[in-house]
């Protein structure tokens, strides 16, 4: 019979990691100290390899900019305001993404983000004004130099699942 504690210990460890890390940092424990603790825990078998990798990835998040991980603009499928609802429907069905940037004149003129979950719930998807008013959300913009840990915190606090990544001139670099 598996002991409840031993079965769920890895999950508890991962879920309480932010609290544990906050406590470590409040006590002025350095990143190197934490990495040493992880190393010792891995060697003793208290921390599994997958958990070690996850913790290491947490430290790397503050070193990586969103420009490095975003879907580049050349791979982004956009909807344009001058297209018909039939063209939008075809594009959505052919690509099967959940969110689409809605653009005015070009990819740098982003007016909103179409949420297909709301789009497919519409009774009338033949009127573009209805689609825009009922299924389009305000875009969330973030600079390409932003670190992914900051983006993750912002998107989590805003309950936002889609971000438009902008370059230094305000043009779209990609999406996250």
Secondary structure by P-SEA (a helix, b strand, c coil): cccccccaaaaaaaaaaaaaaaaaaaacccaaaaaaaaaaaaaaccccaaaaaaaaaaaacccccccccccccccbbbbbccccaaaaaaaaaaccccbbbbbccccccccbbbcaaaaaaccccccaaaaaacccccbbbbcccccaaaaaaaaaaacccbbbbbcccccccccc
